[in-house]
Structures are given as structure tokens and as C-alpha cells.
Amino acid sequence: MSRRHTEVTDQVTRDCPLREVLAVIGDKWSAQVLVRLGDGPVRFSELERSIEGISRRMLTLSLRNLERNGLVTRTVHPDAPPRVEYATTALVEEIRDPLEALADWAARHRTTIADARRAYDRNSPSGTCT
């Protein structure tokens, strides 16, 4: 990436904090990880089993990104074999209720949204994106 492009990206990030935060917590998996970790520390394998459709690789990347941004902690317990647990930080406490409300809303309206998509796709010219 060119230096000029990096400077522009940095400026946009400074000017758009909501966009920056949504990029961290709003991707396909991060919000689900944060909601799941809301019940307390969870081991990697437990987390992997509890999030339908997530691959081991995507879970690893999501956890690393959340940890990098101060939203998740990773604790290694010196057991044999070593036990690793993930938990949310205090920073997440402020957004826990809205995240859980969003997750509940999504579960309640999943079918309605899927129906709307199908209706839209039926009424749109094939292959046309707007």
C-alpha cells in the first residue's frame, strides 16, 4: 500500500470512529463471538462448537482481531495439556446489551428478512445489481 493511501486511510479512520468500530465488531463472526463470550470465559473448542458455520481459521482470526482491539483477552492456563480461555474485557460491557439485543432481533426476524430477499430477487431483473 502506498504511503499516500495509508495516510488517507488513517485520516478516514480518525474522522469516522463509528466506521472503524463497526469494522471490528460488525464483521460476519466477531459479533457472534462477543455475544457467545458474554456468559463468561470459554475455551476455544467450546466457542468453535457453539458458533454454527465458523471455521477454525476464521475463529482464530476473529479472536486475534478482537484481542488486538482490546475487546477479548486470551488466558493460557499451564495445565497439561495447556488450557486456553477467551473472555471479553470491561470495554465490551458497555456494548453487551445492544449486541445481545441485535442478536435477539436477528433471530426473531431471520425468516422475515429471508422472505423479503426472495421477493426482491423474484421481482428484480436476473443478474442485475443496483
PEUR-V347234 format. One record per run of one state. SS is the DSSP state (A for helix, B for strand, O for the rest). FROM is the first residue (numbers start at 0). TO is the last residue. If there is no record, write none. Layout:
ss:SS from:FROM to:TO
ss:SS from:FROM to:TO
//
This chain:
ss:O from:0 to:1
ss:A from:2 to:14
ss:O from:15 to:15
ss:A from:16 to:24
ss:O from:25 to:28
ss:A from:29 to:38
ss:O from:39 to:40
ss:B from:41 to:42
ss:A from:43 to:49
ss:O from:50 to:54
ss:A from:55 to:67
ss:O from:68 to:70
ss:B from:71 to:76
ss:O from:77 to:81
ss:B from:82 to:87
ss:O from:88 to:88
ss:A from:89 to:122
ss:O from:123 to:129
//
